[in-house]
Amino acid sequence: MSPDRVLERQANAAPEERTADVVPKRPPGRSVPQRPLGRYVVALSAIGLLAIASTFLTSAALNRQEKDAGVINTASQQVILSRQITESARELEVGNGAMASAVLEESLNQLAITHVDLLFGDEDAGIPGDLSPELNALYDSLEPHYAEVVKRASGILILADAQLEVPHEQVEELA
């Protein structure tokens, strides 16, 4: 049927028959609401549910990252402390005693504190106490290196406090 014929037929038809040729009937059994307003409600509901789900997933990811941040921060403090220990030992080697000795002692104490925090956790620092088996194995492999740094730095500190010369070899072994 041509478009002109459809328009002519609608003009002559009763009001309830006019839309029959223009608006197609929905096949039976379709679950989408027939009115456009119903479709918008369904679409907006789906968007809302997805937004809520996204919020929960993002929150969980941020919580995991927050726990990691405390560990990363403490581990980076250990790097800084080990540099301070080495620099203080070099200062003691060349005879700059009092200030370098105090920095070495403080750095050594802080290194011990951060080491214990990483091993056993510290709520104040945001470090969880429950470590994975992989992380425990990593810490176990680093323990001899940590013990050696503490031993050498403590030896240098004892020599400095006794106002004895700090041997160059001992400083180089620390670095």
N, C-alpha and C positions, 0 to 999 in steps of 0.2 A: 504494500500500500504506500503510495507516495505521501510526502510530508504535507502537501496541500490538501490531500484527501483526508488525512488525519485531523488537520485543523478544522476543515469544514464539518467533519463528523462530530467533533467535540463541540463546535459552536451550536449545532442543532440538537445535541444530546442533553439529557437531564443532568443536573449538577452532580449526582452521585455516580453517573456513568462517565463523566468527563475525564477523570483521572485513570480510568481502567486501562486505556491504551497507552498512556504516557509513563506511568509508574509501574515498573514490573513487579509482579507478586514474588515474595520470597518463597523459595521451595520449603516444604514442610520439613521439620526436624532440625532446622538450623538453631544453634544455641546463642548466637549473638543477638542482643536486643534489637528489635526492629526500629525503634526510634533513635535518631542521631544522639539525643541526650543520653540515652542508655549506653551507647558506645563510648561517649566521652567519659562517663562515670567509670566504666570498666577500664579504659585506658589510663585514666588518672589514678585509679586504685592500683593498677599494676606498677605504675611509675612510683607511687608512694611506697609500695612494698619493696621495690628494688632499692629505693633510697634508704629505707630502714635497714635492709640487709647489708648494704654497702657501709653504713655507719658502724654496724657491729663488726664487720670484717676489718675495717680501718682501725677501730679501737683496739682490737686484738693484736693487730700488727704493731701498733704504736706501743702497746704494753711490752711486747717482746723486745722492741728496739730500746725502750727505756731501760730494761734490765741490762741489755748489752752495753749501753752507754756508760753505766757505772764501772763495768769491767774494763772497758776501753780507756776510760779516764784514768783509772788506777794504774793500768799497765803503762800508759804514757807517762805517768808520774815516775814510774820506776826507771824509764829511759832517762828522764831528766835527772833523777837522783844519781844514777850511775855516772852520768857526765859530770855532775858536781863532785862526786867522789874522786873521779880521775883528775879533774882540774885541781882540787884541793891537795891531792897527793903530789901533784907536780909542783904546786906552790910550796909545799913543805920540803920538797927535794931541793929547791933553790934557796931555802932559808927564810921564807915569808911565813913565820910561825903562828902567832896567836890567832889571827883571823882565819887562816886556812884550817887550823886545827879545830876551831869551833864549827866551821862549815862542814868539815869532814865528819865530825861526830854527829851533828844534827842530820846530815844526809844519810849516814849509816843507820841511825835510829829510825828515820822515816822509811828507809828501804825495808827494814825489818817489819815495820808496821804494815806497809802495803803488801809485803809478801804474805804475811799471815792473813790479811784481809782477802787476798785473792784465793788463798787455799781454803779458808773456812767461811768466808762471807762476812759481810758487814752491812746491816740494814741502813745505817746512817749514810754510808757511801753508795748505797744502791747496788750492792754486790750480793747476788744470791748465794746461799750456802750450799745448795745442791748442784754439784758439778756433774757434767756428763762423764762417762767413762773415758771418752777420747780426751777431754780436757784434763782429767786427772792424770792420764798417761803422759800428756804433754808437760804438766807441772812436775811430775816425777822425773822426767828426763832432764828438766832444767835445774832440779834441786842441787846436783853437784856443782854446777856453775855458780849458782847463788852462794852456796857454802864457801866456794873458793874466793869469791869477791869479798865476802864478809871477813874471811880469815886474813886475806892480804891487807884489806883496808884497816882492819883492827890492828894488825901488826905495825902498819905505818903510823897509826894513831898512837900506839904505845911508844914507839921510837920518838915521835914528835913531843909527846908529853914529858918524856924523860930528857928532852932537849938533846937527843942524839941525832947523828946524821942519818938521813933517810937514803938508803942505797938506790941508785938509779935503776938497777935491775928489778928491784922490788916494785917500783913505780911502773916500769914497763910491763911487768907481768900482770899488774892490775889492769892496765889499759888493754 
